[in-house]
Amino acid sequence: MTATDPPSVVGQLPGGVELLVVVLLVVLLLSVPVVVLLIALRLVDTEDRADARSEAVADSDDLDE
């Protein structure tokens, strides 16, 4: 490390630990969009089920008349 290099927290760790930290950061950054996507899909699915349920109730009300 020369005097012009900025200090790095990861660079001061032992080699195996440095690799582990980098891998964990990459996995964390990649998992965030996946979790957001899954939550969004679940919300859409819940809305679709609620719409289907309300349509079924409306249809059964029509049958009662």
C-alpha positions as CSV (number, residue, x, y, z in Angstrom):
1,M,0.0,0.0,0.0
2,T,1.5,3.3,-1.0
3,A,0.9,6.7,0.6
4,T,-1.5,7.7,-2.2
5,D,-3.9,4.7,-1.7
6,P,-7.0,5.6,0.3
7,P,-7.5,3.6,3.5
8,S,-9.7,0.5,3.0
9,V,-11.4,-1.4,5.8
10,V,-11.8,-4.5,3.6
11,G,-8.1,-4.3,2.5
12,Q,-6.9,-4.6,6.1
13,L,-8.7,-7.9,6.7
14,P,-7.1,-11.3,6.1
15,G,-7.5,-12.6,2.6
16,G,-10.3,-15.2,3.3
17,V,-12.3,-12.8,5.4
18,E,-12.0,-10.1,2.8
19,L,-13.4,-12.4,0.2
20,L,-16.2,-13.4,2.5
21,V,-17.1,-9.8,3.2
22,V,-17.2,-9.0,-0.6
23,V,-19.3,-12.1,-1.3
24,L,-21.8,-11.2,1.5
25,L,-22.1,-7.7,0.2
26,V,-22.8,-8.8,-3.3
27,V,-25.4,-11.4,-2.2
28,L,-27.1,-8.8,0.0
29,L,-27.2,-6.2,-2.9
30,L,-28.6,-8.8,-5.3
31,S,-31.2,-10.2,-2.8
32,V,-32.8,-6.8,-2.1
33,P,-34.5,-6.4,-5.6
34,V,-35.6,-10.1,-5.5
35,V,-37.3,-9.6,-2.1
36,V,-39.0,-6.4,-3.4
37,L,-40.2,-8.2,-6.5
38,L,-41.6,-11.1,-4.4
39,I,-43.5,-8.7,-2.1
40,A,-44.9,-6.8,-5.1
41,L,-46.0,-10.1,-6.8
42,R,-47.7,-11.2,-3.5
43,L,-49.5,-7.9,-3.2
44,V,-50.8,-8.2,-6.8
45,D,-51.9,-11.8,-6.2
46,T,-53.7,-10.7,-3.0
47,E,-55.6,-8.0,-5.0
48,D,-56.5,-10.5,-7.7
49,R,-57.9,-12.9,-5.2
50,A,-59.9,-10.2,-3.5
51,D,-61.3,-9.2,-6.9
52,A,-62.2,-12.8,-7.7
53,R,-63.8,-13.2,-4.3
54,S,-65.9,-10.0,-4.7
55,E,-67.0,-11.2,-8.2
56,A,-68.0,-14.6,-6.7
57,V,-70.1,-12.9,-4.0
58,A,-71.7,-10.7,-6.6
59,D,-72.5,-13.7,-8.8
60,S,-74.0,-15.6,-5.8
61,D,-76.2,-12.5,-5.0
62,D,-77.5,-12.6,-8.5
63,L,-78.4,-16.3,-8.1
64,D,-80.3,-15.6,-4.9
65,E,-82.6,-13.1,-6.7
